[in-house]
Each structure stands twice: as C-alpha cells, then as structure tokens.
Amino acid sequence: MQRVLVVGPLDRAARTLITQLRQLPSVTLTVYSPSRVTLPADVVALTQQPLDEGGLTAAMLGQDQVIALVPTIRLARMVPTLITALRAAGQPRLIVSRTDDVVEMPRQLRAARQALMTARVPFDFVDGLGAVLALTATATAVPLTATNPKSV
C-alpha cells in the first residue's frame, strides 16, 4: 500500500486528481491544504498552510510519496519549505506539479528545479495533473513477480 500526500490548494482540477487517486487500489490518500473542503471519508484531510514547515513535516511523516500542487508564482517560496520538510520526514518521493501554465517566469522554474537537484531529494517536476496521475499510478503498481500470478 502506497501512502500519498497531496499538498496545495484544492481547485476543481485538484479535486479531480484526488478522485482519480482514490480509484488506485493500492493508495492511501492524505490531503494537506489551506482549502476547507469536504473530502470523502477515506481521505485524511489536514487544513493548514503549505508554507508551515512544522505542519508539513508532520503531514509527510510515514508518506511514500508527496504531490505538491504549486502555482508558478509561489515556487520560489514553496520549494525550500518542501525540501526542509522532506529531509525531516525521511525524504519520501516528491512530485511537483505547477497548477498553472505561466511560461513568463523561466527563472522561477529553473531556480526551483536547481534547488531540488542541489538538495538531492528524490523528485519529479511535471506540468499537468495527468502527468502526476501517471507517475503515481506507475509508482503504486503491483510489481510483476512469481508470487503474484495475477500480474503476469
């Protein structure tokens, strides 16, 4: 069972992602968001600000994967917080996805990727929630083994 933490505001696209993640049979889902919304009973909901390092670190403890949904304009502030929390929580795998398609901020994008590479934390930096779902589904897939004949 993969434990997945989704961090960020819960707009309509993010809520669709949560619905799709819930359909993966091997995922236990936690959401850490400043948005107060009603989520299904099988999703652990934590309402706090993503820039709260202590709260974010606590939410990451025991997670296998963290999905950070971040607007481009907030990348510069959010990435250092993510790095600090990841290190303190034992470095679960991080997927950073921008929640917009702003292309006029290449320095912010480059700086965020560079900070993550320099920090040596396991991460993927993607555009679009479809890529997030694909990476998560791949990471949570049941491995093909002789002891799991259904997967062969």
Salt bridges, closest charged atoms under 4 A:
ASP42 OD1 - ARG22 NE 2.88
ASP64 OD1 - ARG3 NH2 3.15
ASP100 OD1 - ARG98 NH1 3.72
ASP124 OD2 - ARG93 NH2 2.80
ASP127 OD1 - ARG98 NE 2.78
